[in-house]
Amino acid sequence: MPHPPEEIREAYRRYVATRDRIEAGELAWDALAEFFTADAVFIDPAWGRVDGLPAITILLSESMAGLEDWTFPEAWTMVEDDRLVSFWWNRLGGARADGTPYQAPGISILEYASGGKFKSEQDILNMAHVGELIRESGWRPPARFNMPPKNPRRE
């Protein structure tokens, strides 16, 4: 039997509030690990699949290093059964001359476990679009930026 949608939304609201604090420089990216179960699975479009909380914690730290001027504002979320789907923007720092942001849409699909924790997250975005925005914006990765693995797990 699925959990109440309000419980799932509240867990995600806390997840987003933590992400907002990370974007504000108050916390490190691995603070999001508290929202995952010990056996959770995280699938990132560039970094691939990682299994288990220790690997997710590392992924959050390594994959986000150097992206401190990027933000990920929410557009909408929906809940069905124990799944939450979120549409958000992958927004690079800076803006075009006309004031519009350099941003690409992203979707996250999270599967709720219980107790405010998720058992999986899969992020989906068009990496070619992100690459185009990087070139257009002139963004350059800082020294602490980490490239994704050459051959990430895709199963």
C-alpha positions in Angstrom: 0.0 0.0 0.0 1.4 3.4 -1.0 2.3 6.0 1.6 0.2 9.1 2.0 1.1 11.7 -0.7 1.4 14.4 2.0 4.1 12.3 3.7 6.1 12.0 0.5 5.7 15.7 -0.4 6.9 16.6 3.1 10.0 14.5 2.8 10.7 16.1 -0.6 10.0 19.6 0.8 12.7 18.9 3.4 15.0 17.6 0.6 14.6 20.8 -1.4 15.0 23.0 1.7 18.3 21.2 2.3 19.3 21.7 -1.3 18.5 25.4 -1.0 20.8 25.6 2.0 23.5 23.8 0.0 23.1 26.3 -2.9 23.4 29.1 -0.3 26.7 27.7 0.8 25.5 26.6 4.3 25.9 22.9 3.8 27.9 20.5 1.6 26.2 18.5 -1.2 26.6 15.2 0.8 24.0 16.6 3.3 21.3 15.3 0.9 22.5 11.7 1.7 20.3 11.9 4.9 17.2 11.5 2.6 18.2 8.1 1.3 17.9 4.6 2.7 21.0 2.5 3.3 20.4 0.4 0.2 19.2 3.3 -2.1 20.1 3.6 -5.8 20.9 6.9 -7.4 21.1 7.2 -11.2 22.8 10.3 -12.6 22.8 11.0 -16.4 26.6 11.7 -16.4 27.9 9.7 -13.5 25.7 6.6 -14.0 24.3 4.3 -11.3 25.5 4.0 -7.8 24.2 1.7 -5.1 24.1 2.2 -1.4 24.3 5.2 0.9 28.1 5.3 1.1 28.4 5.5 -2.7 25.6 8.0 -2.9 27.3 10.2 -0.4 30.5 10.1 -2.4 28.6 10.8 -5.6 26.9 13.8 -4.2 30.2 15.3 -3.1 32.2 14.4 -6.2 29.7 15.1 -8.9 28.8 18.6 -7.6 32.3 19.8 -6.8 32.9 23.0 -8.8 29.3 23.7 -9.5 28.8 26.1 -6.6 27.5 28.9 -9.0 24.8 26.6 -10.4 21.3 26.3 -9.0 18.4 23.9 -9.4 15.1 25.7 -8.9 12.0 23.6 -8.8 9.2 24.1 -11.3 6.7 21.5 -10.2 6.3 18.1 -8.5 3.7 15.4 -8.6 3.1 12.2 -6.5 1.6 9.0 -7.7 1.8 5.9 -5.5 5.2 6.0 -3.8 6.8 7.9 -6.7 7.5 11.6 -6.8 8.4 13.3 -10.1 10.0 16.7 -10.0 10.6 19.1 -12.9 13.5 21.5 -12.2 16.0 23.7 -13.9 19.7 23.0 -14.2 20.7 26.7 -14.1 24.3 27.8 -14.7 25.6 30.9 -13.1 25.2 34.1 -14.9 22.7 35.2 -17.5 22.5 36.2 -21.1 22.6 39.9 -22.2 18.8 39.9 -22.2 18.7 38.7 -18.6 17.4 35.1 -19.4 19.3 32.4 -17.5 21.4 29.7 -19.0 19.3 26.7 -18.1 18.2 23.2 -19.2 15.2 21.3 -17.9 15.7 18.3 -15.6 13.4 15.6 -14.2 13.9 13.6 -11.1 12.0 10.4 -10.3 12.2 9.5 -6.6 10.8 6.3 -5.0 9.7 6.8 -1.4 10.6 4.2 1.2 9.3 5.6 4.5 10.4 7.7 7.5 11.3 10.7 5.3 13.7 8.7 3.1 13.8 7.7 -0.6 15.0 4.3 -1.9 15.9 5.6 -5.3 16.4 8.7 -7.4 16.9 8.9 -11.2 17.8 12.3 -12.7 17.1 12.8 -16.4 18.4 15.7 -18.4 19.7 16.3 -21.9 23.5 16.5 -21.4 23.9 17.8 -25.0 21.8 20.8 -24.0 23.8 21.3 -20.9 27.0 21.2 -23.0 25.6 23.8 -25.4 24.7 26.1 -22.5 28.2 25.7 -21.1 29.7 26.7 -24.5 27.3 29.6 -25.0 27.8 31.0 -21.5 31.6 30.6 -21.5 31.4 28.8 -18.1 34.7 27.2 -17.2 35.0 24.5 -14.6 37.2 25.5 -11.6 40.1 23.3 -10.5 38.0 21.4 -8.0 35.6 20.2 -10.7 35.5 16.5 -11.2 34.8 14.9 -14.6 32.3 12.0 -14.6 33.7 8.5 -14.9 34.7 7.5 -18.4 32.6 4.4 -18.3 29.8 4.9 -15.8 27.4 2.0 -14.9 24.3 2.2 -17.1 22.3 -0.9 -16.1 
